[in-house]
Amino acid sequence: MNENELLEIQHELQAQEKRLKYILSSKRRIQSMILTFEQDLAEQLIPVIDQISDDKAPIESSLALMICWKFSKAEFPKTEHWCSELSITDLEIRDQFTVTLKAQAWLGTLGSDELWQTPMCAEITLDPKTDGLKSYYIHFLSKGKIISLRKNSKHNVTVKQMQSM
């Protein structure tokens, strides 16, 4: 690579970082990103539900990105958690619009390189009118706590101690 190419890459990275900071400074812009990733996830789920494909990799990728953005909104203005990746261990088609899944997720906290593996379960329902997601419940068992992310519920995120379980 020559010097001009390196400078071009550096400018591109700086522009991406500036755009990311801009998006993360507003709950409305974060919600827009969440809707984009929800749409991507719905597109990945449709062939699996219709039994056209059994490839889980695109679902894993879209779901991990959506979870990251959901954490950004739920923990706004200071995001603590993020999802590095996840691996689906079980995916069940409940009906023509709903899937349940179990996975292993790798969570981390911002500002730390530490990742920990945690079990995750989710129920995701597609909206037949919009080809997006109607609702979802995503639960992580993390360090003795249950972290839940939700769509179409009064609370977007909850953290409960594992005392009564």
Helices and strands as residue ranges (DSSP letters): H 3-24, H 27-49, H 57-74, E 81-93, E 98-109, E 115-127, E 132-142, E 145-151, E 157-161
